[in-house]
Amino acid sequence: MVLTRSQRVRLNNGGSEHQPCDIPEEPCAVLTPKPLNQRLESGNPDMKGSARRGVLSHPLGGEKLSCREPSTIEEEQENHNCMHKLPDGGEPKVVEVTYPSVSELAPIAEGALDEFVLDVEAQLKSTEWVRVCSGMNGLRSLAVHQPVRCDSVVSSLLPFVVKAIRSPRSALSKSAIITSRDLFRYIPISMADLIDGGSTSTSLLSQLLLKAASNDKRFVVEEAVASLEEMAQSLSSLSVMNALLPYAEHKNPKVRGRIMSLLLMVIGGSQCTAATILEVGLDRIIVYLAKGLNDNTAEARESSRKITEKILSMMREEQALGVIVGKDEETDDTSSIMGYFSKVLGTSKATIFLKSFDY
């Protein structure tokens, strides 16, 4: 054990603190701090190197200190001011896109028709989306006021409409969807052959269905639904049903729901007859209805149920469908309809299918 000087003095004096001590006190050395330059010169070489780099370790072993020149701080302040500097030049140009109603579309003079068509085509091919929107309005004017001429050019211009519908720019997509609605209304015969051509990306019907089922801007979705409903009402029931049925098993549940609601609109309409049902294929329709009744979307289930009720009513009342299902004087409606559904779906599925319809 090492004793301090005071403790040794007490022991020599018998342990009493108050007895005088004959040992003279040595003067204490006064420690004065050395200047930084001397500490650097006499210290660790690594420390001098750190000082040259602008970083010093704290004398007591704490965090590193930063020795930065004022010029560096001034440069950082200048960079900070540059980052928050407002851009030079005028204000960005505000673009307003208009969606004129049919009554606001200006008529086209006969003498200027050829030039007008060329101008519309050039606008639709433009890389500037504002010009494409103007071209959409021009194509609408052509369909409304010059449907015969529009018939002759719509097949070459429709791909530009489909491309614009796929655009992520909502204003352009809406303009193209409104254009498709007017095309369905004013040139339905030509559109019946062009509604679902090519792949998914080039199919007008497919893109409208995807837009109607998307979570995009609400005004775009509403226009897509309106265009599809215009298609269902303007085109022939046969064309619409043949185009819609392949999408009844689409992987998107919202698309399936929209398909069944459109089929309800067509089959429940006055244009759809027993002959149309037979031409499309009664057994084909029943297969899709059986799947629709078990769909996980309420819209598809409810629409499928209403379509089934309409089909069953036509089976009982329409002679053409009665012959198909085997209805005659010797068999009643229930047994003949049950027999037909059993042939199409199988006995167990047909029983489940017709149970909710009191069969």
C-alpha positions, 0 to 999 in steps of 0.5 A, a space after each residue: 500500500 502506498 501512503 501519501 505524505 500527509 499520512 506518513 506525517 500522521 504516523 510519525 506523530 503518533 496518529 494526531 493530526 494536530 501535532 506540529 510537523 518538523 518536516 518542511 513543506 516542499 513548494 508545489 509546482 505550478 503547472 501552466 498550459 503550453 501553447 497549442 503549437 508546442 503541444 503539437 510539436 511535442 505530442 504525437 506525430 499523428 496528432 500533428 497530421 490530424 491537425 493539418 487535416 483540420 481534425 484534432 482529438 480532444 486533450 482529454 480523449 473526447 470527441 474530435 474537434 473540427 478546425 476548419 478554415 473560414 473560407 470553407 464555411 463561406 463557400 458552404 454558405 454560398 452553396 446554401 444560398 445557391 440551392 435556395 435561389 429561385 429559378 430565373 426566367 418567366 413563370 411556367 405556362 399554364 395549359 388549359 384543356 377544354 372538353 367541348 360538348 357536342 353542341 359546341 363542336 364547330 361544323 366543317 365546311 365541305 371545301 376545307 374537309 380534306 385539309 381538316 382531316 390532314 390537320 387532325 391526323 398531324 395533331 394526333 401524331 404530335 409528340 405534344 400532348 396539348 396538340 393531341 388533345 386538339 386533334 381529339 376534338 377535331 376527330 369528334 367534330 369529324 364524327 359529329 358533322 361528317 360521319 361518312 368521311 369519318 368512316 373512311 379514316 377512323 380505322 387509321 386514326 383509332 390507334 392514336 385514340 387508344 394510345 392516348 387513353 393509355 396515357 398517364 396524363 389524365 387530361 389527355 386520357 379523358 379527351 380520348 375517352 370522350 372521343 371514343 364515346 362520340 365515335 360509338 354514338 355517331 359511327 357505330 357500324 364502323 366501330 363494331 368491327 374495330 372495338 376489340 382488335 389486336 392485343 390488349 394494349 391496342 384494344 379499345 374495349 380492353 383499355 376502356 374496361 381497364 380505365 373504368 376499373 382503375 383507381 385513377 382520377 374519378 373524372 377519368 373513370 366516370 368518362 370510361 364508364 359512360 363510354 362503355 355504356 354508350 357502346 352497349 346502347 349504340 352498337 348491335 347486341 350481337 357485336 357487344 356480347 361477342 366482344 364482352 364475353 371473353 372478358 367475363 373471366 378477367 383476372 381483375 374483379 372490377 373488370 368482371 363486375 363491369 362486364 356483367 353489368 354491361 351484359 345486363 344492359 344489353 340482354 335486358 334491353 329491347 334490342 336483344 332477342 331470342 335470336 340474338 341469344 341463340 346466335 351468341 350461344 345459349 350454353 355459352 352464356 349459361 356457363 359464364 352466368 354460373 361463374 358470375 353467380 359465384 364471383 367474389 364481387 357484388 356487382 358481378 353476382 347481382 348482374 349475373 342473377 338478373 341476367 339469369 332471371 331474364 334468360 329463364 323468362 325468355 326460355 318460358 316465353 320465347 318459342 325459339 328458346 323453348 325448342 332449344 331447351 326441349 320444351 314441348 306439350 308433354 314436358 313442363 317448363 321446370 323439367 325441360 329447363 332443369 334438363 337443359 341446365 343439367 346437360 350444360 353444367 352437369 346435374 349437381 351444378 345445375 341443381 345448385 344454380 337453379 335452386 335460388 330461382 325456385 327450380 
